[in-house]
Amino acid sequence: MSVSSSRKITQILGAELEKLVTLPLIWRTLIGTFILNLVLAAAFTSAGLQGAAGTQNILNIGLASMGYLQAGFIILGVSATCSEYTGGQIRTTLTAIPWRGIQLSAKHLALAAITIPAAFIIAASGVLYTFIRLRDTAVGFEIDIMIKTLVGATGYLTLTTLLSAAIGALLRRTTPALVILLGYYYIVSPLTRDFLPKYLPDTAGSYMYMPPSSDEINVLTPMQGTGISMLWTLIFITAAIVFYRKRDA
């Protein structure tokens, strides 16, 4: 008896999710990122104690580690798609699941299912730590603003992870993928941010959780930043699926 298409997709998604949750590197990366975030939050909060701490300051200080935090999620995304190539497990995967487009799409969905709660918890831990330390001076702190900001930060980290996973699937090697991604996010982008448009993934994505300054030119709204970041992610995922279907394992 043939299995229905929806059941096949559910089974493939379950298999990809099981592979990710049983991959030690995934949990080591998330735990390491969580610890790093708390250390950085403590450092930024200690520095912030010297100044005023209104609502916006608490959110800015609590999310000041995002620039460093995203490295952990870049590693997470690349590891999710490149890990099977390291020991040749990809051949077993493709033997069991010959539908390549569905398999890679399911892997990205499974990765999103893991990343969303992890990103929210990690981002919220920094904000919560900052709030606890600065609560005596948190005049007019609004919970709805904090939730919107955390949702934006979660979305940015999730999209960064999925984009990194797509690039990992394109290159199929962990080291080249990490060199390109980390080189872009930490060298190329900071050096060219003043000259390039604000429509690149990291620049546009920053507007998802950090409100633009009033003196910036051509600023983006959080929705615009989200839309641009999603478009970049979908482009790379689509490219990864196309190449994945055409080439050998």
N, C-alpha and C positions, 0 to 999 in steps of 0.2 A: 504494500500500500504506500503510495507516494505521500510525502509530507507536504502540507500546504506551504505556499510561499511565505506567508506571515510566520508560520511556525519555524521555517528554516531561518528566517531573519532573526527571530527571537533566540533560536539555538546558537546561531553564529555570534550574536551580541553577548549571550551568556558565556560562550567559550572565550571570547576576547576579554571580557571582564574578569573571568577567572584567571586568565594568563597574567593580566596586569596585577591583580591583587596578590598573586603568589610570586611575583617578581621582587626579590629582596631589594634591588636597587631603587625601585619605586618608593618603598617605605623609608629607606635610608635617606633618599633625597628629600622627602617630605619632612621627616623628623629633623634633619640637618637644617632645612630652610626655616622650620618653626623655631628652633633654638637660635639660629642666627638673627631672626626677626626680633626675638625678645632681647637679645644682647644689644642690637642696634636701637631698639625702642628705648631701652634703659639709657643708652648713651645720649640719644637725642632729647629725651625727657630731662635728663640732668642738665643739659645745656639750656633747655627751654625754661627751667625753673628760675633762671635769672631774669626772665622777661614777663610781660603780661600774658595771660592765658585765657583768652576769650574762646568762644565756640570754635571759630575758624582756626585759631592757633592750635587747639587740641587736635583737631583733625589733621592739620598740616604736620604737626610733630609726630602724631601716631602713624601717619603714612609716609613719613620722610624716608623710611627704609625701602620704599617700593622700588627705587632705582636699583638697589642691590638685591632685593627680594626676587625680582623677575629672573635673575640668573638661575635660581633653583628650579623655576618652572620651565625655563628653556631646557635645562638638563633633563627634567622630567619628560618633556615632550619628545626630545631626541631619543632618550633611552627607550621610550615606549615603542617606537617604530624601528629602531636600529638593533635592539637587543636580539631579535630573532635571526639577524644576519650573522651575528658574531660566531655562533656555533653551528650554523647551518640549519637551525630549526625551521627556517622559513619553508624549506622543502616539505617538511612534515605538515606544516600548516596548509600549504597549497594542495597537498595530496588529499587532506581531509576536507578542505574548503576550496574547491576549484573556482568559485565565483569571486574573482579578485576584487572587482569593484565593490561588491557587497562586503567582502571581508575587511578591506581597508577602511571603508566607511564605518563599519561596526567598531573597528579599533578606535577610531576617532570619537565615536559616541561613547564607548566605554571609558575612554580617557577623560572625556568631559564629565562623565558621571563621578569619576574619582576626583577630578580637579576642582569642581565647583564647591563641594563642601570643604575640601582641604584649603582652598584659597580663601574662602570666607572665614574659616577658623583662624588661619594664620594672620590675615589682615586685621581681623577683629581683635586678636590678642594684643597687637601693638597699640591699637586705639584704646582698648580697655586698660592696658597698663598705664598709658599716658593719662587717661581720665582719672584713674585711681590716684596717681601721683599728684595731679594738678586739680583735683576736684574742689579744693578750697578756693581756688581762683577762677573756676569755670563759671563765670557769670553768663546766664542766659543760654546754657547748653541745651540744644534742641535734639531730641532723640530721632525725629524724622530726618533731619539733615544728616545725622550720623548713619542712619540706615541706608539712605540714598547713596552716600559716599562709599559705604562698604559694599553695596551692590555693584557700584561702578568699578571699584577696585577688584572685586571678585570677577566681574566680567572681563576686565582687562587682563588679569592673570590667566584666566581660562582661554581667552583668544590667543594670548601669547604662547600658551602651551600647545594649542592645536596647530598654530602656524609653525611652531618649531617641529612638531611631529610630522607635519607635511613635508617640511624641508628635509627632515631625517629620512622620510620615505623616498624622497627624490634622490638623495645622495647615497643612502643605504650604508653609510659608514659614520660611526659616532664622532670620531675626531674631526674630520672635515666639516661636518655639520655644526659642531660646537664652535670651531674656529671661525666659521663664517658668521654665525649668529652672534656670538659674544663679541666678535670684532666689530660687527655692525652696531650692536646696542651700546657698546662701551667705548668705542674708538671713533668710528665713522660718524655715527649720529651726533654725539656731542660736539664734534669738531665742525660739522656742517649744518647744525640746526639753525643757525642764524642766516644761512644762505639758501637752504632748500625750503620748499613749501611745507606747510604743516599737514600734508596729507600722507605722510609715511606712517607705517603701522605704530611705531612707538610714540611718535609725536602726537598723532591724532588720538591714540589710545589714552594718553595722559589726561586728556580733557574728560574722560569718562569718570574720573574720581577727584580731580583737582580743579576747582573753579578757576577760570582764566582771570588774569589781572586786568583791571580796567584800562591800563595804558598799553595793552598789547594790540597789535594791528592784525586784522583778519582772524580774530579768535574764533574758535569752534565751540558750539554748545555740546553738552554731554551726549545728546542724541546724535549729533553730527559725528562726533568722535567715535561713538559706538558703531554707527553705520559704516564709516570708513574702515574701521578696524575689522569689522565683520566681512567687508568686501575683500580686503587683503587676505584674510584667512580662507575664505571660500575660493579665491583664485588659486592659492597655493594647494589647497586640498584637491581641487579639481585637476590641477596639473599633476599632482602626485598620483591620483587615480588613473589618469590617462596613461602616464608613463608606466605605471605598475601593471597595467593590463597588456602593454605592448612588448615588454622585455622579459627576458628569462629571469628565473629566480636567482 
